[in-house]
Amino acid sequence: MNNQPLTPKEQKVVEEFEKARPGLGAIIAETNIRNNDKTGWGEIIADTPEEDLVAREGSSTNSFMYRRIGG
């Protein structure tokens, strides 16, 4: 697991996930960012424009509502 400080964009993702899932979002996001070698989250975040790193609500084809990061 990578213990380096998070980049500003990675920290923003952690904050947005926490807003979407208070009490759990930050743990999920930070764990996936720090396990980048398995998840790829670090590269995805680095390649995503910062303005797209916000929590949004949407729906999937099965009609369940969910929150997600990105456009």
N, C-alpha and C positions, 0 to 999 in steps of 0.2 A: 504494500500500500504506500502511496506517495504522501509524504508528510510535509511537502513544501507549501508555503503560503499560497492561497488561492489567488488567481488573477482577479482584477476588478470585474471582468465579465463573468467569471465563474462565481464570484461572490454574489453578483446580481442574480444569477440563476438560483443559487441557494435561497436568497431572500424571496424571490418570486415563488419558488416551490413552497416555502414556508407560509406565504400568504394564501396559497391555494389549499394547503393541507396543514393548518396550524398544529404544531406539536409533532409532526411526522415529516413534513416536506423537506425541511433542512437536512434531516438525517439521510433521507433517500437521495437527495441531490448530491450532498457532499460525499457520501459513500460511492456513488457512481462516478463522480468526478475523480476522486482519489484512486479508483480502480480503473482508470482510463485504459490501461493495457488490455483489459477484458471488455470494457463497455464502449470505448471510443468517445465518451462524452466530452473530453477535453478538446479533441479535434473538432467535434461538432460545434461546441460553444465558440471556439476560436474562429470558425468559418461562418458563424451566424452574425449578421449585423446587430449591433447592440440594441437598436430600436425594436428589433423583433424578439428580444429576450424579456417578454412580459407574459404574465398569466392571462389566459383568455378562456372563455367557456365555449364549448362547441358540442356537436353531437356526432355520433358515429352512425354507421348504417344500421346498427341494432337499436337505435333510438335512445340509448343511454346517454345522459349528459355527463361530461367530464371536463376537467380543467387541464390545460396543457400549456407548454411553453413554445413560443414560436408562432409563425404565420400560418 
